[in-house]
Amino acid sequence: RAIWEFPRLEGSEYVVVDTKGWRSSQSEDAGYGRVLASLPALGYCLLVEDDGVMLWTRREPCASRS
């Protein structure tokens, strides 16, 4: 229903981050690296990672993925 620029989460069910892409100075100032590193502690599970693009969710319990 809403899209936020990372690192603003606002209780999002899904988070998509392109770690190789350009990021604004506002995102850096808002704690981009700190929030990215804390996603697991915030209850997010990494679903998919490919070429620097990461998809995280809070919808399902975290499970190890092979």
Distance bins in CASP14 RR format, pairs under 12 A and 6 or more apart:
PFRMAT RR
TARGET T0000
AUTHOR 0000-0000-0000
RMODE 2
METHOD distances of the structure
MODEL  1
1 10 0 0 0 0 0 1 0 0 0 0 0
1 11 0 0 0 0 0 1 0 0 0 0 0
1 12 0 0 0 0 0 1 0 0 0 0 0
1 13 0 0 0 0 0 1 0 0 0 0 0
1 14 0 0 0 0 0 1 0 0 0 0 0
2 8 0 0 0 0 0 1 0 0 0 0 0
2 9 0 0 0 0 0 1 0 0 0 0 0
2 10 1 0 0 1 0 0 0 0 0 0 0
2 11 0 0 0 0 1 0 0 0 0 0 0
2 12 0 0 0 0 1 0 0 0 0 0 0
2 13 0 0 0 0 0 1 0 0 0 0 0
2 14 0 0 0 0 0 1 0 0 0 0 0
3 9 0 0 0 0 0 1 0 0 0 0 0
3 10 0 0 0 0 1 0 0 0 0 0 0
3 12 0 0 0 0 1 0 0 0 0 0 0
3 14 0 0 0 0 0 1 0 0 0 0 0
3 15 0 0 0 0 0 1 0 0 0 0 0
3 16 0 0 0 0 1 0 0 0 0 0 0
4 10 1 0 1 0 0 0 0 0 0 0 0
4 11 0 0 0 0 1 0 0 0 0 0 0
4 12 1 0 0 1 0 0 0 0 0 0 0
4 13 0 0 0 0 0 1 0 0 0 0 0
4 14 0 0 0 0 0 1 0 0 0 0 0
4 15 0 0 0 0 1 0 0 0 0 0 0
4 16 0 0 0 0 0 1 0 0 0 0 0
4 17 0 0 0 0 0 1 0 0 0 0 0
4 27 0 0 0 0 0 1 0 0 0 0 0
4 30 0 0 0 0 0 1 0 0 0 0 0
4 35 0 0 0 0 0 1 0 0 0 0 0
5 12 0 0 0 0 0 1 0 0 0 0 0
5 15 0 0 0 0 0 1 0 0 0 0 0
5 16 0 0 0 0 0 1 0 0 0 0 0
5 17 0 0 0 0 0 1 0 0 0 0 0
5 18 0 0 0 0 0 1 0 0 0 0 0
5 22 0 0 0 0 0 1 0 0 0 0 0
5 23 0 0 0 0 1 0 0 0 0 0 0
5 24 1 0 0 1 0 0 0 0 0 0 0
5 26 1 0 0 1 0 0 0 0 0 0 0
5 27 1 0 0 1 0 0 0 0 0 0 0
5 28 0 0 0 0 0 1 0 0 0 0 0
5 30 0 0 0 0 1 0 0 0 0 0 0
5 31 0 0 0 0 0 1 0 0 0 0 0
5 32 0 0 0 0 1 0 0 0 0 0 0
5 35 0 0 0 0 0 1 0 0 0 0 0
6 12 0 0 0 0 1 0 0 0 0 0 0
6 14 0 0 0 0 0 1 0 0 0 0 0
6 15 1 0 0 1 0 0 0 0 0 0 0
6 16 1 0 0 1 0 0 0 0 0 0 0
6 17 1 0 1 0 0 0 0 0 0 0 0
6 18 0 0 0 0 1 0 0 0 0 0 0
6 19 0 0 0 0 0 1 0 0 0 0 0
6 21 0 0 0 0 0 1 0 0 0 0 0
6 23 0 0 0 0 1 0 0 0 0 0 0
6 24 0 0 0 0 0 1 0 0 0 0 0
6 26 0 0 0 0 0 1 0 0 0 0 0
6 27 1 0 0 1 0 0 0 0 0 0 0
6 28 0 0 0 0 0 1 0 0 0 0 0
6 30 0 0 0 0 1 0 0 0 0 0 0
6 31 0 0 0 0 1 0 0 0 0 0 0
6 32 1 0 0 1 0 0 0 0 0 0 0
6 33 0 0 0 0 1 0 0 0 0 0 0
6 34 0 0 0 0 0 1 0 0 0 0 0
6 35 1 0 0 1 0 0 0 0 0 0 0
6 36 1 0 0 1 0 0 0 0 0 0 0
6 39 0 0 0 0 1 0 0 0 0 0 0
6 44 0 0 0 0 0 1 0 0 0 0 0
6 53 0 0 0 0 0 1 0 0 0 0 0
6 54 0 0 0 0 0 1 0 0 0 0 0
6 56 0 0 0 0 1 0 0 0 0 0 0
7 15 0 0 0 0 1 0 0 0 0 0 0
7 17 0 0 0 0 1 0 0 0 0 0 0
7 23 0 0 0 0 1 0 0 0 0 0 0
7 24 0 0 0 0 0 1 0 0 0 0 0
7 26 0 0 0 0 1 0 0 0 0 0 0
7 27 1 0 0 1 0 0 0 0 0 0 0
7 28 0 0 0 0 1 0 0 0 0 0 0
7 29 0 0 0 0 1 0 0 0 0 0 0
7 30 1 0 1 0 0 0 0 0 0 0 0
7 31 1 0 1 0 0 0 0 0 0 0 0
7 32 1 0 1 0 0 0 0 0 0 0 0
7 33 1 0 0 1 0 0 0 0 0 0 0
7 34 1 0 0 1 0 0 0 0 0 0 0
7 35 1 1 0 0 0 0 0 0 0 0 0
7 36 1 0 0 1 0 0 0 0 0 0 0
7 37 0 0 0 0 0 1 0 0 0 0 0
7 38 0 0 0 0 1 0 0 0 0 0 0
7 39 0 0 0 0 1 0 0 0 0 0 0
7 42 0 0 0 0 0 1 0 0 0 0 0
7 44 0 0 0 0 0 1 0 0 0 0 0
7 56 0 0 0 0 0 1 0 0 0 0 0
8 15 0 0 0 0 0 1 0 0 0 0 0
8 24 0 0 0 0 0 1 0 0 0 0 0
8 26 0 0 0 0 1 0 0 0 0 0 0
8 27 0 0 0 0 1 0 0 0 0 0 0
8 29 0 0 0 0 0 1 0 0 0 0 0
8 30 1 0 0 1 0 0 0 0 0 0 0
8 31 0 0 0 0 1 0 0 0 0 0 0
8 32 0 0 0 0 0 1 0 0 0 0 0
8 35 0 0 0 0 1 0 0 0 0 0 0
9 15 1 0 0 1 0 0 0 0 0 0 0
9 16 0 0 0 0 0 1 0 0 0 0 0
9 17 0 0 0 0 0 1 0 0 0 0 0
9 30 0 0 0 0 0 1 0 0 0 0 0
9 31 0 0 0 0 0 1 0 0 0 0 0
9 32 0 0 0 0 0 1 0 0 0 0 0
9 35 1 0 0 1 0 0 0 0 0 0 0
9 36 0 0 0 0 0 1 0 0 0 0 0
9 38 0 0 0 0 1 0 0 0 0 0 0
9 39 0 0 0 0 1 0 0 0 0 0 0
9 42 1 0 0 1 0 0 0 0 0 0 0
9 43 0 0 0 0 0 1 0 0 0 0 0
9 44 0 0 0 0 1 0 0 0 0 0 0
9 56 0 0 0 0 1 0 0 0 0 0 0
9 58 0 0 0 0 1 0 0 0 0 0 0
10 35 0 0 0 0 0 1 0 0 0 0 0
11 39 0 0 0 0 0 1 0 0 0 0 0
11 42 0 0 0 0 1 0 0 0 0 0 0
11 43 0 0 0 0 0 1 0 0 0 0 0
11 44 0 0 0 0 0 1 0 0 0 0 0
11 56 0 0 0 0 0 1 0 0 0 0 0
11 57 0 0 0 0 0 1 0 0 0 0 0
11 58 1 0 0 1 0 0 0 0 0 0 0
11 59 0 0 0 0 0 1 0 0 0 0 0
12 35 0 0 0 0 0 1 0 0 0 0 0
12 39 0 0 0 0 0 1 0 0 0 0 0
12 42 0 0 0 0 0 1 0 0 0 0 0
12 43 0 0 0 0 0 1 0 0 0 0 0
12 44 0 0 0 0 1 0 0 0 0 0 0
12 55 0 0 0 0 0 1 0 0 0 0 0
12 56 0 0 0 0 1 0 0 0 0 0 0
12 57 0 0 0 0 1 0 0 0 0 0 0
12 58 1 0 0 1 0 0 0 0 0 0 0
12 59 0 0 0 0 0 1 0 0 0 0 0
13 43 0 0 0 0 0 1 0 0 0 0 0
13 44 0 0 0 0 1 0 0 0 0 0 0
13 45 0 0 0 0 0 1 0 0 0 0 0
13 47 0 0 0 0 0 1 0 0 0 0 0
13 55 0 0 0 0 0 1 0 0 0 0 0
13 56 0 0 0 0 1 0 0 0 0 0 0
13 57 1 0 0 1 0 0 0 0 0 0 0
13 58 1 0 1 0 0 0 0 0 0 0 0
13 59 1 0 1 0 0 0 0 0 0 0 0
13 60 0 0 0 0 0 1 0 0 0 0 0
14 39 0 0 0 0 0 1 0 0 0 0 0
14 44 0 0 0 0 1 0 0 0 0 0 0
14 45 0 0 0 0 0 1 0 0 0 0 0
14 46 0 0 0 0 0 1 0 0 0 0 0
14 47 0 0 0 0 1 0 0 0 0 0 0
14 48 0 0 0 0 0 1 0 0 0 0 0
14 54 0 0 0 0 0 1 0 0 0 0 0
14 55 1 0 0 1 0 0 0 0 0 0 0
14 56 1 0 0 1 0 0 0 0 0 0 0
14 57 1 0 1 0 0 0 0 0 0 0 0
14 58 1 0 0 1 0 0 0 0 0 0 0
14 59 1 0 0 1 0 0 0 0 0 0 0
14 60 0 0 0 0 0 1 0 0 0 0 0
15 32 0 0 0 0 0 1 0 0 0 0 0
15 35 0 0 0 0 1 0 0 0 0 0 0
15 36 0 0 0 0 1 0 0 0 0 0 0
15 38 0 0 0 0 0 1 0 0 0 0 0
15 39 1 0 0 1 0 0 0 0 0 0 0
15 40 0 0 0 0 0 1 0 0 0 0 0
15 42 0 0 0 0 1 0 0 0 0 0 0
15 43 0 0 0 0 0 1 0 0 0 0 0
15 44 1 0 0 1 0 0 0 0 0 0 0
15 45 0 0 0 0 0 1 0 0 0 0 0
15 46 0 0 0 0 1 0 0 0 0 0 0
15 47 0 0 0 0 1 0 0 0 0 0 0
15 48 0 0 0 0 0 1 0 0 0 0 0
15 53 0 0 0 0 0 1 0 0 0 0 0
15 54 1 0 0 1 0 0 0 0 0 0 0
15 55 1 0 0 1 0 0 0 0 0 0 0
15 56 1 0 1 0 0 0 0 0 0 0 0
15 57 1 0 0 1 0 0 0 0 0 0 0
15 58 0 0 0 0 1 0 0 0 0 0 0
15 59 0 0 0 0 0 1 0 0 0 0 0
16 36 0 0 0 0 0 1 0 0 0 0 0
16 39 0 0 0 0 0 1 0 0 0 0 0
16 44 0 0 0 0 0 1 0 0 0 0 0
16 46 0 0 0 0 0 1 0 0 0 0 0
16 47 0 0 0 0 1 0 0 0 0 0 0
16 48 0 0 0 0 1 0 0 0 0 0 0
16 49 0 0 0 0 0 1 0 0 0 0 0
16 50 0 0 0 0 0 1 0 0 0 0 0
16 52 0 0 0 0 0 1 0 0 0 0 0
16 53 1 0 0 1 0 0 0 0 0 0 0
16 54 1 0 0 1 0 0 0 0 0 0 0
16 55 1 0 1 0 0 0 0 0 0 0 0
16 56 1 0 0 1 0 0 0 0 0 0 0
16 57 0 0 0 0 0 1 0 0 0 0 0
17 23 0 0 0 0 1 0 0 0 0 0 0
17 27 0 0 0 0 0 1 0 0 0 0 0
17 32 0 0 0 0 1 0 0 0 0 0 0
17 33 0 0 0 0 1 0 0 0 0 0 0
17 35 0 0 0 0 1 0 0 0 0 0 0
17 36 1 0 0 1 0 0 0 0 0 0 0
17 37 0 0 0 0 0 1 0 0 0 0 0
17 39 0 0 0 0 1 0 0 0 0 0 0
17 44 0 0 0 0 0 1 0 0 0 0 0
17 46 0 0 0 0 0 1 0 0 0 0 0
17 47 0 0 0 0 0 1 0 0 0 0 0
17 48 0 0 0 0 0 1 0 0 0 0 0
17 49 0 0 0 0 1 0 0 0 0 0 0
17 50 0 0 0 0 0 1 0 0 0 0 0
17 52 0 0 0 0 1 0 0 0 0 0 0
17 53 1 0 0 1 0 0 0 0 0 0 0
17 54 1 0 1 0 0 0 0 0 0 0 0
17 55 0 0 0 0 1 0 0 0 0 0 0
17 56 1 0 0 1 0 0 0 0 0 0 0
18 27 0 0 0 0 0 1 0 0 0 0 0
18 32 0 0 0 0 0 1 0 0 0 0 0
18 36 0 0 0 0 0 1 0 0 0 0 0
18 49 0 0 0 0 0 1 0 0 0 0 0
18 50 0 0 0 0 0 1 0 0 0 0 0
18 51 0 0 0 0 1 0 0 0 0 0 0
18 52 1 0 0 1 0 0 0 0 0 0 0
18 53 1 0 1 0 0 0 0 0 0 0 0
18 54 1 0 0 1 0 0 0 0 0 0 0
18 55 0 0 0 0 0 1 0 0 0 0 0
19 27 0 0 0 0 0 1 0 0 0 0 0
19 32 0 0 0 0 1 0 0 0 0 0 0
19 33 0 0 0 0 1 0 0 0 0 0 0
19 36 1 0 0 1 0 0 0 0 0 0 0
19 37 0 0 0 0 0 1 0 0 0 0 0
19 39 0 0 0 0 0 1 0 0 0 0 0
19 46 0 0 0 0 0 1 0 0 0 0 0
19 49 0 0 0 0 1 0 0 0 0 0 0
19 50 0 0 0 0 0 1 0 0 0 0 0
19 51 0 0 0 0 1 0 0 0 0 0 0
19 52 1 0 1 0 0 0 0 0 0 0 0
19 53 1 0 0 1 0 0 0 0 0 0 0
19 54 1 0 0 1 0 0 0 0 0 0 0
19 55 0 0 0 0 0 1 0 0 0 0 0
19 56 0 0 0 0 0 1 0 0 0 0 0
20 49 0 0 0 0 0 1 0 0 0 0 0
20 50 0 0 0 0 0 1 0 0 0 0 0
20 51 1 0 0 1 0 0 0 0 0 0 0
20 52 1 0 1 0 0 0 0 0 0 0 0
20 53 1 0 0 1 0 0 0 0 0 0 0
20 54 0 0 0 0 0 1 0 0 0 0 0
21 27 0 0 0 0 0 1 0 0 0 0 0
21 32 0 0 0 0 0 1 0 0 0 0 0
21 51 0 0 0 0 0 1 0 0 0 0 0
21 52 0 0 0 0 1 0 0 0 0 0 0
21 53 0 0 0 0 1 0 0 0 0 0 0
21 54 0 0 0 0 0 1 0 0 0 0 0
22 28 0 0 0 0 0 1 0 0 0 0 0
22 32 0 0 0 0 0 1 0 0 0 0 0
23 29 0 0 0 0 0 1 0 0 0 0 0
23 30 0 0 0 0 0 1 0 0 0 0 0
23 31 0 0 0 0 0 1 0 0 0 0 0
23 32 1 0 1 0 0 0 0 0 0 0 0
23 33 0 0 0 0 1 0 0 0 0 0 0
23 35 0 0 0 0 0 1 0 0 0 0 0
23 36 0 0 0 0 0 1 0 0 0 0 0
24 30 0 0 0 0 1 0 0 0 0 0 0
24 31 0 0 0 0 0 1 0 0 0 0 0
24 32 0 0 0 0 1 0 0 0 0 0 0
25 31 0 0 0 0 0 1 0 0 0 0 0
25 32 0 0 0 0 1 0 0 0 0 0 0
26 32 0 0 0 0 1 0 0 0 0 0 0
27 33 0 0 0 0 1 0 0 0 0 0 0
27 34 0 0 0 0 0 1 0 0 0 0 0
27 35 0 0 0 0 1 0 0 0 0 0 0
27 36 0 0 0 0 0 1 0 0 0 0 0
28 34 0 0 0 0 0 1 0 0 0 0 0
28 35 0 0 0 0 0 1 0 0 0 0 0
28 36 0 0 0 0 0 1 0 0 0 0 0
29 35 0 0 0 0 0 1 0 0 0 0 0
30 36 0 0 0 0 0 1 0 0 0 0 0
31 37 0 0 0 0 1 0 0 0 0 0 0
31 38 0 0 0 0 1 0 0 0 0 0 0
32 38 0 0 0 0 0 1 0 0 0 0 0
32 39 0 0 0 0 0 1 0 0 0 0 0
33 39 0 0 0 0 1 0 0 0 0 0 0
34 41 0 0 0 0 0 1 0 0 0 0 0
34 42 0 0 0 0 0 1 0 0 0 0 0
35 41 0 0 0 0 0 1 0 0 0 0 0
35 42 0 0 0 0 1 0 0 0 0 0 0
35 44 0 0 0 0 0 1 0 0 0 0 0
35 56 0 0 0 0 0 1 0 0 0 0 0
36 42 0 0 0 0 0 1 0 0 0 0 0
36 44 0 0 0 0 1 0 0 0 0 0 0
36 46 0 0 0 0 0 1 0 0 0 0 0
36 52 0 0 0 0 0 1 0 0 0 0 0
36 54 0 0 0 0 1 0 0 0 0 0 0
36 56 0 0 0 0 1 0 0 0 0 0 0
37 44 0 0 0 0 0 1 0 0 0 0 0
37 54 0 0 0 0 0 1 0 0 0 0 0
38 44 0 0 0 0 1 0 0 0 0 0 0
38 56 0 0 0 0 0 1 0 0 0 0 0
39 45 0 0 0 0 1 0 0 0 0 0 0
39 46 1 0 0 1 0 0 0 0 0 0 0
39 47 0 0 0 0 0 1 0 0 0 0 0
39 49 0 0 0 0 0 1 0 0 0 0 0
39 54 0 0 0 0 1 0 0 0 0 0 0
39 55 0 0 0 0 0 1 0 0 0 0 0
39 56 1 0 1 0 0 0 0 0 0 0 0
39 57 0 0 0 0 0 1 0 0 0 0 0
39 58 0 0 0 0 1 0 0 0 0 0 0
39 62 0 0 0 0 0 1 0 0 0 0 0
40 46 1 0 0 1 0 0 0 0 0 0 0
40 54 0 0 0 0 0 1 0 0 0 0 0
40 56 0 0 0 0 1 0 0 0 0 0 0
40 57 0 0 0 0 0 1 0 0 0 0 0
40 58 0 0 0 0 0 1 0 0 0 0 0
40 62 1 0 0 1 0 0 0 0 0 0 0
41 62 0 0 0 0 0 1 0 0 0 0 0
42 56 0 0 0 0 1 0 0 0 0 0 0
42 57 0 0 0 0 0 1 0 0 0 0 0
42 58 1 0 0 1 0 0 0 0 0 0 0
42 62 0 0 0 0 0 1 0 0 0 0 0
43 56 0 0 0 0 1 0 0 0 0 0 0
43 57 0 0 0 0 1 0 0 0 0 0 0
43 58 1 0 1 0 0 0 0 0 0 0 0
43 59 0 0 0 0 0 1 0 0 0 0 0
43 60 0 0 0 0 0 1 0 0 0 0 0
43 61 0 0 0 0 1 0 0 0 0 0 0
43 62 1 0 0 1 0 0 0 0 0 0 0
44 54 0 0 0 0 1 0 0 0 0 0 0
44 55 0 0 0 0 1 0 0 0 0 0 0
44 56 1 0 1 0 0 0 0 0 0 0 0
44 57 1 0 0 1 0 0 0 0 0 0 0
44 58 1 0 1 0 0 0 0 0 0 0 0
44 59 0 0 0 0 1 0 0 0 0 0 0
44 60 0 0 0 0 0 1 0 0 0 0 0
44 61 0 0 0 0 0 1 0 0 0 0 0
44 62 0 0 0 0 1 0 0 0 0 0 0
45 54 0 0 0 0 0 1 0 0 0 0 0
45 55 0 0 0 0 1 0 0 0 0 0 0
45 56 1 0 0 1 0 0 0 0 0 0 0
45 57 1 0 1 0 0 0 0 0 0 0 0
45 58 1 0 0 1 0 0 0 0 0 0 0
45 59 0 0 0 0 1 0 0 0 0 0 0
45 60 1 0 0 1 0 0 0 0 0 0 0
45 61 1 0 0 1 0 0 0 0 0 0 0
45 62 1 1 0 0 0 0 0 0 0 0 0
45 63 1 0 0 1 0 0 0 0 0 0 0
45 64 0 0 0 0 0 1 0 0 0 0 0
45 65 0 0 0 0 1 0 0 0 0 0 0
46 52 0 0 0 0 0 1 0 0 0 0 0
46 53 0 0 0 0 0 1 0 0 0 0 0
46 54 1 0 0 1 0 0 0 0 0 0 0
46 55 1 0 0 1 0 0 0 0 0 0 0
46 56 1 0 1 0 0 0 0 0 0 0 0
46 57 0 0 0 0 1 0 0 0 0 0 0
46 58 0 0 0 0 0 1 0 0 0 0 0
46 60 0 0 0 0 0 1 0 0 0 0 0
46 62 0 0 0 0 1 0 0 0 0 0 0
46 63 0 0 0 0 0 1 0 0 0 0 0
46 64 0 0 0 0 0 1 0 0 0 0 0
46 65 1 0 0 1 0 0 0 0 0 0 0
47 53 0 0 0 0 0 1 0 0 0 0 0
47 54 0 0 0 0 1 0 0 0 0 0 0
47 55 1 0 1 0 0 0 0 0 0 0 0
47 56 1 0 0 1 0 0 0 0 0 0 0
47 57 1 0 1 0 0 0 0 0 0 0 0
47 58 0 0 0 0 0 1 0 0 0 0 0
47 59 0 0 0 0 1 0 0 0 0 0 0
47 60 0 0 0 0 1 0 0 0 0 0 0
47 62 0 0 0 0 1 0 0 0 0 0 0
47 63 0 0 0 0 0 1 0 0 0 0 0
47 65 1 0 0 1 0 0 0 0 0 0 0
48 54 1 0 0 1 0 0 0 0 0 0 0
48 55 1 0 1 0 0 0 0 0 0 0 0
48 56 0 0 0 0 1 0 0 0 0 0 0
48 57 0 0 0 0 1 0 0 0 0 0 0
48 65 0 0 0 0 1 0 0 0 0 0 0
49 55 1 0 0 1 0 0 0 0 0 0 0
49 56 0 0 0 0 1 0 0 0 0 0 0
49 65 0 0 0 0 1 0 0 0 0 0 0
55 65 0 0 0 0 0 1 0 0 0 0 0
56 62 0 0 0 0 0 1 0 0 0 0 0
57 63 0 0 0 0 0 1 0 0 0 0 0
57 65 0 0 0 0 0 1 0 0 0 0 0
END
